[in-house]
Amino acid sequence: MTVLPNRPDAFILFVNGTLMRGLALHANLDGAAFIAEAYTAPCYRLFSIDDVHPGMYEVPEGGVSVSGELYEVPWDVWQRVEAGEPPHLYRGRVKLSDGSEAWGILFPQASVLPRHRDISGYADWRAYLAGKA
């Protein structure tokens, strides 16, 4: 699997929730460069964490391809992003649909089940929010 190139002062980040353009925490990415819309490989489950943000984790089977965005994120911007993230979210490797990998924001499976709603059928935080309206 190809890892998307990182620079000493920045790295590539896949986001799939409130950090995306037009959503609540997007301003935390000020100073990061939008690269493209992207999708994960079909090996993730997506949950609504109290309808405030999504939580995504990798599964060995039964996963979906989750919609998101790629950014080149300077380390100083990452510090602001990380400080603004809800509890339990962490930075980890995410497999993308093109066979490459990038850093992404993940949620531990043990923190998701059974309390939070599985929204994997939407495979997209924006689509889930639109479906609730």
Buried (B, 14 or more C-beta within 10 A) or exposed (E): EEEBEBEEEBBBBBBBBBBBEEBEBBEBBEBBEEBEEBBBBBBBBBBBBEEEBBBBBBEEEEBBBBBBBBBBBBEEBBEBBEEBBBEEBEBBEBBBEEEBBBBBBBBEBEBBEEEBEEBBEBBBBBEBBEEEE
